Amino acid sequence: MQITEILAYQVGLPLFEGSYKWSGGNSVDVFDSTVVEIRTDAGITGFGEICPLGPAYLPAYAAGARAGLAELAPHLLGLDPTHLGIFNQAMDRAMRGHPYVKSALDMACWDILGKVTGQPVAVLMGGRFGDDFVLYRAISQDTPEAMAENVGVYRAQGYTKFQLKVGGNPDIDIQRIHRVAAELQTGDVLVADANTGWTQHGAIRVANGVRDVDVYLEQPCMRYEECLAVRQHTDRPMVLDEVMDDVAMVLRGYKDQAMDVINLKISKVGGLTKARQIRDLCVSLGIAMTIEDTWGGDIVTAAIAHLAHSTPPEMLFSATDFNSYVTVSIAEGAPQRQHGRLAASSEPGLGIQPRFNVLGAPVYRTKDRA
């Protein structure tokens, strides 16, 4: 089997709640997503998706994903997409860095591999644990009162894990955490995610200010060393996200005992192949994971579901259902939230079929070199 053509589609994903806000005054109203289609000479086609959280979250942005794809795709024609190790090595040789550019391509190859073997991606990644798995709900940054009110709204949808978007003024963030914590019920889990927004001294102030609250602190500062310093000043459990971008950083964090949980985003590390490597390492080391991506629609949600469903439940802290946040469905067959939980498709591959009437005409395509 050989890759004969690669196409890309651009689609906007508006939010049900109008906007999504996090640290530093950043917000997004419509997510700019790119869907990748890989065609083969065997008539089997795979699909992937990449959707950066705007240009100010990670070193990634939507137009960059499409520009990088146009640069990278010609180097991949003629390769066998089911040989995932060789495929990823070819991508890394043709383009240094830019893991988010490679993510949707790798995702599409997993979709093809599943279709060729007649197996869901979750089975290929280790097997399906249980019937479903738990989700968290992100609460967009707002006033302490508004964020607290959202807890009841989201609990009615079945969520029991809540991720507050903090990372602003430490005094207000302390109020946000206390106010939301007052709304929690037995069994609820609270995470205060600063998205790198605090200074080291500000983060330590927050940690001291919420030492009586059962709360996880997530990615308090920009640099790993700053996060480690905060970790060493608090007994609140720590989640690291933005700085955990490859195997080496996970090993460094494990050696330093810098975190209890990592946030494993598929596109941040370069796709499902490398995400699975990190997942399996974390399972071996005893590091729990939230499995998700930077953002996305139905295809990203399907990929998250397969990786999460094939993760031992005791090591899966949580996962995300991005397609329930947005108003546009880009694929049939994508998993849908049920009472705060999600399940991967049992169909071959990712189990999705793009809605081409929604995607429209491709914005990029590359023909067979022959």
C-alpha positions as CSV (number, residue, x, y, z in Angstrom):
1,M,0.0,0.0,0.0
2,Q,1.2,3.5,-0.9
3,I,0.1,7.0,-0.2
4,T,-1.1,8.6,-3.5
5,E,-2.6,11.9,-2.4
6,I,-2.9,14.1,0.7
7,L,-5.7,16.7,1.1
8,A,-6.5,19.3,3.7
9,Y,-9.8,21.0,4.6
10,Q,-10.3,24.1,6.7
11,V,-13.4,24.4,9.0
12,G,-14.5,26.8,11.7
13,L,-15.9,25.4,14.9
14,P,-18.0,28.0,16.8
15,L,-18.5,27.5,20.6
16,F,-21.9,26.9,22.1
17,E,-21.0,29.3,24.9
18,G,-19.8,32.0,22.6
19,S,-16.1,32.1,23.7
20,Y,-13.5,30.2,25.6
21,K,-11.2,32.3,27.9
22,W,-8.0,31.4,29.7
23,S,-5.0,33.1,31.3
24,G,-3.4,36.2,29.9
25,G,-6.6,37.6,28.6
26,N,-6.6,35.0,25.8
27,S,-9.9,33.9,24.2
28,V,-11.2,32.1,21.2
29,D,-14.7,32.5,19.6
30,V,-14.4,30.2,16.6
31,F,-11.8,27.4,16.5
32,D,-9.9,27.1,13.2
33,S,-9.6,23.4,12.5
34,T,-7.7,21.5,9.7
35,V,-8.9,18.1,8.6
36,V,-6.4,15.9,6.7
37,E,-7.3,13.2,4.3
38,I,-4.7,10.6,3.2
39,R,-5.6,8.5,0.1
40,T,-3.9,5.3,-0.9
41,D,-3.5,3.1,-4.0
42,A,-5.6,0.4,-2.2
43,G,-8.6,2.7,-2.1
44,I,-8.5,3.0,1.7
45,T,-8.6,6.5,3.1
46,G,-7.7,7.8,6.5
47,F,-8.6,11.1,8.3
48,G,-7.0,13.2,11.0
49,E,-7.6,16.6,12.5
50,I,-5.4,19.4,14.1
51,C,-6.9,22.4,15.9
52,P,-4.5,24.6,17.8
53,L,-6.0,26.7,20.7
54,G,-5.3,30.0,18.9
55,P,-1.7,31.3,18.3
56,A,-0.9,32.2,22.0
57,Y,-1.3,28.9,23.8
58,L,1.6,26.7,22.4
59,P,4.1,27.3,19.5
60,A,1.3,26.4,17.1
61,Y,-1.3,28.1,15.0
62,A,-3.9,27.1,12.5
63,A,-2.5,28.7,9.4
64,G,0.9,27.2,10.4
65,A,-0.6,23.7,10.4
66,R,-1.7,24.1,6.8
67,A,1.5,25.8,5.7
68,G,3.5,23.0,7.4
69,L,1.3,20.3,5.8
70,A,2.0,21.7,2.3
71,E,5.7,21.6,3.1
72,L,5.7,18.1,4.5
73,A,3.1,16.2,2.5
74,P,5.1,15.8,-0.7
75,H,7.8,13.9,1.2
76,L,5.2,11.3,2.3
77,L,3.9,10.3,-1.1
78,G,4.7,6.7,-1.9
79,L,5.1,5.6,1.8
80,D,3.1,2.8,3.3
81,P,0.8,4.5,5.9
82,T,0.5,1.3,8.0
83,H,4.2,1.3,8.7
84,L,3.8,3.9,11.4
85,G,7.4,3.9,12.7
86,I,8.8,4.5,9.2
87,F,6.2,7.1,8.5
88,N,7.0,9.1,11.6
89,Q,10.7,8.8,11.0
90,A,10.1,10.2,7.5
91,M,8.2,13.1,8.9
92,D,10.9,13.9,11.4
93,R,13.6,13.8,8.8
94,A,11.7,16.0,6.4
95,M,10.7,18.6,9.0
96,R,12.5,19.2,12.3
97,G,10.1,20.1,15.1
98,H,6.6,21.4,14.5
99,P,4.9,18.4,16.1
100,Y,1.4,19.8,15.6
101,V,1.9,19.8,11.8
102,K,2.5,16.1,11.9
103,S,-0.3,15.1,14.3
104,A,-3.2,14.9,11.9
105,L,-1.1,13.0,9.4
106,D,-0.2,10.4,11.9
107,M,-3.8,10.2,13.1
108,A,-4.9,9.5,9.6
109,C,-2.4,6.7,9.3
110,W,-3.9,5.1,12.4
111,D,-7.3,5.4,10.9
112,I,-6.0,3.6,7.8
113,L,-4.2,0.9,9.8
114,G,-7.5,0.2,11.7
115,K,-9.4,-0.1,8.4
116,V,-6.8,-2.4,6.9
117,T,-6.8,-4.7,9.9
118,G,-10.6,-4.4,10.6
119,Q,-9.9,-3.2,14.2
120,P,-10.7,-0.1,16.2
121,V,-7.7,2.0,16.9
122,A,-8.3,1.4,20.7
123,V,-7.7,-2.3,20.1
124,L,-4.5,-1.6,18.2
125,M,-3.3,0.6,21.0
126,G,-3.6,-2.1,23.6
127,G,-7.2,-3.0,24.1
128,R,-10.5,-1.5,25.3
129,F,-10.7,-1.1,29.1
130,G,-14.3,-1.2,30.3
131,D,-17.4,0.2,28.7
132,D,-16.4,3.9,28.9
133,F,-14.3,6.5,30.7
134,V,-14.6,9.7,32.7
135,L,-14.5,13.2,31.2
136,Y,-13.7,16.6,32.7
137,R,-15.3,19.9,31.9
138,A,-13.3,23.0,31.4
139,I,-14.9,26.2,33.0
140,S,-13.9,29.2,31.0
141,Q,-12.3,32.1,33.0
142,D,-14.9,34.5,34.4
143,T,-15.9,36.0,37.7
144,P,-15.8,33.7,40.8
145,E,-19.6,33.7,41.0
146,A,-20.1,32.9,37.3
147,M,-17.6,30.1,37.4
148,A,-19.3,28.6,40.5
149,E,-22.7,28.7,38.8
150,N,-21.3,26.7,35.9
151,V,-20.5,23.8,38.2
152,G,-24.2,23.0,38.6
153,V,-24.9,23.4,34.9
154,Y,-22.1,20.9,34.0
155,R,-22.9,18.5,36.8
156,A,-26.4,18.2,35.3
157,Q,-24.7,17.0,32.1
158,G,-23.0,14.3,34.1
159,Y,-19.5,15.8,34.8
160,T,-17.9,15.3,38.1
161,K,-14.4,16.7,37.2
162,F,-14.1,20.4,36.8
163,Q,-11.1,22.3,35.4
164,L,-11.1,26.0,36.3
165,K,-9.3,28.4,34.0
166,V,-7.3,30.6,36.3
167,G,-3.9,32.1,35.8
168,G,-4.9,35.7,36.3
169,N,-4.7,38.0,39.4
170,P,-3.7,35.7,42.3
171,D,-6.2,37.3,44.7
172,I,-9.1,36.8,42.3
173,D,-7.9,33.2,41.5
174,I,-7.9,32.3,45.2
175,Q,-11.5,33.6,45.3
176,R,-12.4,31.6,42.2
177,I,-11.0,28.4,43.6
178,H,-12.7,28.8,47.0
179,R,-16.0,29.9,45.5
180,V,-16.1,26.9,43.1
181,A,-14.9,24.4,45.8
182,A,-18.0,25.4,47.8
183,E,-20.2,24.0,45.1
184,L,-18.5,20.6,45.0
185,Q,-20.2,17.4,46.1
186,T,-18.6,14.2,47.4
187,G,-16.7,12.5,44.6
188,D,-16.2,15.7,42.6
189,V,-12.6,16.6,41.5
190,L,-11.4,20.2,41.1
191,V,-8.4,21.3,39.0
192,A,-7.2,24.9,38.9
193,D,-5.4,25.3,35.5
194,A,-3.3,28.4,35.2
195,N,-2.1,27.6,31.7
196,T,1.3,29.1,32.6
197,G,-0.3,32.4,33.7
198,W,1.2,32.9,37.2
199,T,4.6,34.1,38.1
200,Q,6.4,31.8,40.5
201,H,5.8,34.0,43.5
202,G,2.1,34.5,42.5
203,A,1.7,30.8,42.1
204,I,3.1,30.2,45.6
205,R,0.7,32.8,47.0
206,V,-2.2,30.9,45.4
207,A,-1.0,27.6,46.6
208,N,-0.8,29.0,50.2
209,G,-4.2,30.6,49.8
210,V,-5.9,27.4,48.9
211,R,-4.1,25.0,51.2
212,D,-7.4,24.2,52.8
213,V,-9.0,23.2,49.5
214,D,-8.9,19.8,47.9
215,V,-7.7,21.0,44.5
216,Y,-5.1,20.1,41.9
217,L,-2.9,22.9,40.6
218,E,-2.1,22.6,36.9
219,Q,0.8,24.3,35.0
220,P,1.1,27.3,37.3
221,C,4.1,28.9,35.4
222,M,5.7,29.1,32.0
223,R,8.9,27.4,32.7
224,Y,9.5,23.9,34.1
225,E,11.9,25.1,36.8
226,E,9.3,27.6,38.1
227,C,6.6,24.9,38.2
228,L,9.0,22.7,40.1
229,A,9.7,25.4,42.7
230,V,5.9,25.8,43.2
231,R,5.6,22.0,43.6
232,Q,8.3,22.1,46.3
233,H,6.3,24.8,48.2
234,T,2.9,23.0,48.4
235,D,1.3,19.7,49.2
236,R,-1.5,20.3,46.7
237,P,-1.2,17.7,43.9
238,M,0.4,19.0,40.7
239,V,-0.6,18.6,37.0
240,L,1.9,19.6,34.3
241,D,0.8,20.2,30.8
242,E,2.5,22.7,28.5
243,V,6.0,21.7,29.5
244,M,5.4,17.9,29.1
245,D,5.9,17.7,25.4
246,D,8.1,14.7,24.9
247,V,9.5,11.5,26.5
248,A,12.6,13.3,27.8
249,M,10.5,15.9,29.7
250,V,8.3,13.1,31.3
251,L,11.4,11.4,32.5
252,R,12.8,14.6,33.8
253,G,9.6,15.3,35.7
254,Y,9.5,11.8,37.1
255,K,13.1,12.1,38.3
256,D,12.4,15.4,40.0
257,Q,9.0,14.3,41.3
258,A,7.6,17.4,39.7
259,M,4.1,16.2,39.1
260,D,1.4,13.7,40.0
261,V,-0.4,13.9,36.7
262,I,0.5,15.0,33.2
263,N,-1.8,16.4,30.5
264,L,-1.1,14.4,27.4
265,K,-2.2,16.3,24.3
266,I,-2.0,14.4,21.0
267,S,-0.8,17.2,18.7
268,K,1.6,18.7,21.3
269,V,3.7,15.5,21.0
270,G,3.3,14.9,17.3
271,G,0.4,12.5,16.9
272,L,-1.1,9.3,18.3
273,T,2.1,7.2,17.7
274,K,4.2,9.4,20.1
275,A,1.3,10.0,22.4
276,R,1.0,6.2,22.8
277,Q,4.7,6.0,23.6
278,I,4.4,8.6,26.3
279,R,1.1,7.0,27.6
280,D,2.8,3.6,28.0
281,L,5.8,5.2,29.7
282,C,3.6,6.9,32.2
283,V,1.7,3.7,32.9
284,S,5.0,2.0,33.6
285,L,6.2,4.9,35.9
286,G,2.9,5.3,37.7
287,I,2.1,8.8,36.4
288,A,-1.6,9.4,35.8
289,M,-2.8,11.2,32.7
290,T,-5.4,13.5,31.3
291,I,-5.7,12.6,27.7
292,E,-6.8,15.2,25.2
293,D,-5.6,17.6,22.5
294,T,-5.2,21.4,22.0
295,W,-8.8,21.5,20.7
296,G,-10.8,20.0,17.8
297,G,-14.1,18.6,16.7
298,D,-15.4,15.1,16.0
299,I,-12.2,13.6,14.6
300,V,-9.9,14.8,17.4
301,T,-12.5,13.6,19.9
302,A,-12.6,10.2,18.3
303,A,-8.7,10.0,18.5
304,I,-8.8,11.1,22.1
305,A,-11.4,8.4,22.9
306,H,-9.3,5.6,21.3
307,L,-6.2,6.6,23.2
308,A,-8.1,7.1,26.5
309,H,-10.2,3.9,26.2
310,S,-7.0,1.8,25.7
311,T,-5.4,3.3,28.9
312,P,-5.7,1.4,32.2
313,P,-8.5,3.2,34.2
314,E,-6.3,3.6,37.3
315,M,-3.8,5.7,35.2
316,L,-6.5,7.7,33.3
317,F,-7.1,10.8,35.4
318,S,-9.5,12.2,32.8
319,A,-10.2,12.9,29.1
320,T,-12.0,15.5,27.0
321,D,-15.0,15.5,24.7
322,F,-14.3,18.6,22.6
323,N,-17.1,17.9,20.1
324,S,-19.6,18.7,22.8
325,Y,-18.2,22.3,23.2
326,V,-18.8,23.3,19.5
327,T,-21.8,23.9,17.3
328,V,-20.6,22.2,14.2
329,S,-20.3,18.5,13.6
330,I,-17.6,17.6,11.0
331,A,-17.9,13.8,11.1
332,E,-20.5,11.0,11.5
333,G,-19.8,8.2,14.0
334,A,-17.8,10.3,16.5
335,P,-18.3,9.4,20.2
336,Q,-20.9,11.4,22.1
337,R,-20.9,12.2,25.8
338,Q,-23.2,10.2,27.9
339,H,-23.6,11.3,31.6
340,G,-20.1,12.7,31.7
341,R,-18.5,9.7,30.1
342,L,-17.3,8.7,26.7
343,A,-16.6,5.5,24.7
344,A,-14.5,4.9,21.7
345,S,-16.1,3.5,18.5
346,S,-16.0,-0.2,18.0
347,E,-15.8,0.3,14.2
348,P,-12.5,-0.2,12.3
349,G,-10.1,2.7,12.5
350,L,-11.2,5.9,14.2
351,G,-14.8,4.9,13.4
352,I,-15.7,8.3,11.8
353,Q,-16.8,9.5,8.3
354,P,-16.3,13.1,7.5
355,R,-19.2,15.3,6.5
356,F,-17.8,16.7,3.3
357,N,-20.8,19.0,2.9
358,V,-19.5,20.7,6.1
359,L,-15.8,20.6,5.2
360,G,-16.3,22.0,1.7
361,A,-13.7,21.9,-1.0
362,P,-10.1,21.1,0.0
363,V,-7.7,24.0,0.6
364,Y,-4.7,21.9,-0.2
365,R,-4.0,18.7,-2.2
366,T,-0.9,17.0,-3.4
367,K,-0.9,14.5,-6.3
368,D,1.0,11.3,-6.7
369,R,4.6,12.0,-7.8
370,A,4.2,9.6,-10.7
